[in-house]
Amino acid sequence: MNGQLLKVFTPLVSIIRSKGYKPPGGIRYPGGIVYYPRHPDHKDPPVTPSKLFRVERIKPSKHQPHYLKHILREFNILEECENQVTVVKNIPEINSKLWKIKHLIKVTPIQFPYGEPTKDDINYTILKENGQCVVTKKLEPKQEQIEALEQFENNKKKMDSDTLKRDSRYKWDNAFTGGF
């Protein structure tokens, strides 16, 4: 009986692929990545990678191995550190470390919609959660606006807040005397 059972299963063994089989037609990318496109005329759109990443820790490092905690400490986003967000360069060494802790972090590429900041703009730079780095320079009023404000403040016919309050209270108290 066992001989008949083996005869049934022997053809199935030959269908299994060997471990080293690689289907033809893949596109090789740097880093050892092979991409198999769905359509043969597929072309990738041009992409310019960002120079910096915003890395945010989203999960605690509790119950994680010591070498992952060491990587988090290098980036200064461990629980004992005061930061949960850091900015890192987009280079292969750092990307390999980010790949090891990818389940603990959220990586957002930093974009500069209004151009990259200079040394003078560092104090006016804001990094948003969506990865936009916006430079908000100090706004100063025009000289005409300053003169108009001073003229308004020094006007003798202008009623101050105490006078307005007294007048409004008087009208409220004496509403039916016909004093309007």
C-alpha contacts under 8 A as a table, 3 or more apart, distances in Angstrom:
res1	aa1	res2	aa2	distance
1	M	4	Q	5.39
1	M	5	L	6.58
2	N	5	L	5.05
2	N	6	L	6.28
3	G	6	L	5.21
3	G	7	K	6.37
4	Q	7	K	5.21
4	Q	8	V	6.62
5	L	8	V	5.31
5	L	9	F	6.70
6	L	9	F	5.25
6	L	10	T	6.08
7	K	10	T	5.49
7	K	11	P	7.81
8	V	11	P	7.00
9	F	12	L	5.50
9	F	13	V	7.02
10	T	13	V	5.55
10	T	14	S	7.40
11	P	14	S	5.71
11	P	15	I	7.21
12	L	15	I	5.42
12	L	16	I	7.24
13	V	16	I	5.84
14	S	17	R	7.96
17	R	21	Y	6.79
18	S	21	Y	5.77
23	P	26	G	7.49
25	G	36	Y	6.65
26	G	34	V	5.72
26	G	35	Y	5.34
26	G	36	Y	4.57
26	G	37	P	7.26
27	I	34	V	5.44
27	I	35	Y	5.07
27	I	36	Y	6.31
27	I	37	P	7.86
28	R	32	G	6.92
28	R	33	I	5.97
28	R	34	V	4.57
28	R	35	Y	6.49
29	Y	32	G	6.24
29	Y	33	I	5.19
29	Y	34	V	6.11
29	Y	35	Y	7.58
30	P	33	I	6.55
37	P	40	P	6.54
37	P	42	H	6.41
38	R	42	H	7.51
39	H	42	H	5.49
50	S	53	F	7.37
50	S	90	N	7.10
50	S	109	P	5.94
50	S	110	I	6.31
50	S	111	Q	6.82
51	K	89	K	6.12
51	K	90	N	5.39
51	K	109	P	7.97
51	K	110	I	7.45
52	L	87	V	6.67
52	L	88	V	5.68
52	L	89	K	4.61
52	L	90	N	5.32
52	L	109	P	6.26
52	L	110	I	5.59
53	F	87	V	5.63
53	F	88	V	5.32
53	F	89	K	6.21
53	F	90	N	6.39
53	F	107	V	6.38
53	F	108	T	5.64
53	F	109	P	4.54
53	F	110	I	5.48
54	R	85	V	6.93
54	R	86	T	5.91
54	R	87	V	4.70
54	R	88	V	6.63
54	R	107	V	5.77
54	R	108	T	5.05
54	R	109	P	6.11
54	R	110	I	6.30
54	R	131	G	6.65
55	V	85	V	5.60
55	V	86	T	5.30
55	V	87	V	6.07
55	V	88	V	7.25
55	V	105	I	6.56
55	V	106	K	5.79
55	V	107	V	4.70
55	V	108	T	6.50
56	E	77	I	7.57
56	E	84	Q	5.62
56	E	85	V	4.39
56	E	86	T	6.57
56	E	105	I	5.44
56	E	106	K	5.16
56	E	107	V	6.53
57	R	60	P	7.54
57	R	77	I	6.42
57	R	78	L	7.91
57	R	84	Q	5.47
57	R	85	V	6.64
57	R	104	L	5.95
57	R	105	I	4.32
57	R	106	K	6.33
58	I	104	L	5.85
58	I	105	I	5.25
58	I	106	K	6.50
59	K	103	H	7.88
59	K	104	L	4.95
59	K	105	I	6.82
60	P	79	E	7.13
60	P	104	L	7.09
61	S	64	Q	5.45
61	S	68	L	7.97
61	S	69	K	6.49
61	S	78	L	7.19
61	S	79	E	7.40
61	S	104	L	7.37
64	Q	68	L	6.61
64	Q	69	K	6.97
65	P	68	L	5.61
65	P	69	K	6.63
66	H	69	K	5.03
66	H	70	H	6.12
67	Y	70	H	4.92
67	Y	71	I	6.43
68	L	71	I	5.12
68	L	72	L	6.34
68	L	100	K	7.37
68	L	101	I	6.42
69	K	72	L	5.00
69	K	73	R	6.09
69	K	78	L	6.99
70	H	73	R	5.00
70	H	74	E	6.24
71	I	74	E	5.02
71	I	75	F	6.48
71	I	97	K	6.88
71	I	101	I	7.77
72	L	75	F	5.18
72	L	76	N	6.13
72	L	77	I	5.47
72	L	78	L	5.22
72	L	101	I	7.92
73	R	76	N	4.74
73	R	77	I	6.08
73	R	78	L	5.29
73	R	81	C	7.75
74	E	77	I	7.88
75	F	78	L	7.91
75	F	86	T	6.85
76	N	81	C	6.08
76	N	83	N	6.62
76	N	84	Q	7.84
76	N	86	T	7.23
77	I	81	C	6.00
77	I	82	E	7.47
77	I	83	N	5.39
77	I	84	Q	4.87
77	I	85	V	6.41
77	I	86	T	7.03
78	L	81	C	5.34
78	L	83	N	7.67
78	L	84	Q	7.32
79	E	82	E	7.19
79	E	84	Q	7.81
81	C	84	Q	7.85
83	N	86	T	7.25
88	V	94	I	7.63
89	K	94	I	7.13
90	N	94	I	6.88
90	N	95	N	6.63
91	I	94	I	5.65
91	I	95	N	6.07
92	P	95	N	4.93
92	P	96	S	6.11
93	E	96	S	5.43
93	E	97	K	6.71
94	I	97	K	5.12
94	I	98	L	6.17
95	N	98	L	4.94
95	N	99	W	6.09
96	S	99	W	5.06
96	S	100	K	6.61
97	K	100	K	5.26
97	K	101	I	6.75
98	L	101	I	5.31
98	L	102	K	5.75
99	W	102	K	5.07
100	K	103	H	7.99
101	I	104	L	5.52
101	I	105	I	6.61
102	K	105	I	5.42
102	K	106	K	7.22
108	T	130	N	7.07
108	T	131	G	5.81
109	P	131	G	5.89
110	I	131	G	4.45
110	I	132	Q	5.76
110	I	133	C	6.61
111	Q	131	G	5.96
111	Q	132	Q	4.92
111	Q	133	C	6.04
112	F	115	G	5.17
112	F	116	E	5.69
112	F	132	Q	6.02
112	F	133	C	5.26
112	F	134	V	6.73
113	P	132	Q	6.98
113	P	133	C	7.30
113	P	134	V	7.11
114	Y	134	V	6.84
114	Y	135	V	7.39
117	P	120	D	7.80
117	P	121	D	5.47
117	P	122	I	6.60
117	P	125	T	7.34
117	P	135	V	6.68
118	T	121	D	5.23
118	T	122	I	6.66
119	K	122	I	5.58
120	D	123	N	7.28
121	D	124	Y	5.33
121	D	125	T	6.33
121	D	135	V	6.72
121	D	137	K	7.12
122	I	125	T	5.40
124	Y	135	V	5.57
124	Y	136	T	5.14
124	Y	137	K	5.47
124	Y	138	K	7.30
125	T	133	C	6.79
125	T	134	V	5.75
125	T	135	V	4.40
125	T	136	T	6.16
126	I	133	C	5.70
126	I	134	V	5.28
126	I	135	V	6.28
126	I	136	T	7.44
127	L	131	G	6.52
127	L	132	Q	5.92
127	L	133	C	4.49
127	L	134	V	6.44
128	K	131	G	5.53
128	K	132	Q	5.40
128	K	133	C	6.37
128	K	134	V	7.80
129	E	132	Q	7.37
141	P	145	Q	6.48
141	P	146	I	6.98
142	K	145	Q	5.37
142	K	146	I	6.62
143	Q	146	I	5.13
143	Q	147	E	6.32
144	E	147	E	5.20
144	E	148	A	6.18
145	Q	148	A	5.08
145	Q	149	L	6.21
146	I	149	L	5.22
146	I	150	E	6.31
147	E	150	E	5.16
147	E	151	Q	6.13
148	A	151	Q	5.10
148	A	152	F	6.18
149	L	152	F	5.07
149	L	153	E	6.15
150	E	153	E	5.09
150	E	154	N	6.12
151	Q	154	N	5.28
151	Q	155	N	6.13
152	F	155	N	5.33
152	F	158	K	7.74
153	E	158	K	7.88
155	N	158	K	5.59
159	M	163	T	6.16
159	M	164	L	6.56
160	D	163	T	5.56
160	D	164	L	6.45
161	S	164	L	5.09
161	S	165	K	6.13
162	D	165	K	5.17
162	D	166	R	6.19
163	T	166	R	5.18
163	T	167	D	6.08
164	L	167	D	5.17
164	L	168	S	6.04
165	K	168	S	5.17
165	K	169	R	6.09
166	R	169	R	5.18
166	R	170	Y	6.12
167	D	170	Y	5.10
167	D	171	K	6.28
168	S	171	K	5.18
168	S	172	W	6.18
169	R	172	W	4.96
169	R	173	D	6.13
170	Y	173	D	5.25
170	Y	174	N	6.06
171	K	174	N	5.20
171	K	175	A	5.55
172	W	175	A	5.38
174	N	177	T	5.67
174	N	179	G	7.56
175	A	178	G	7.01
175	A	179	G	7.62
176	F	179	G	7.77
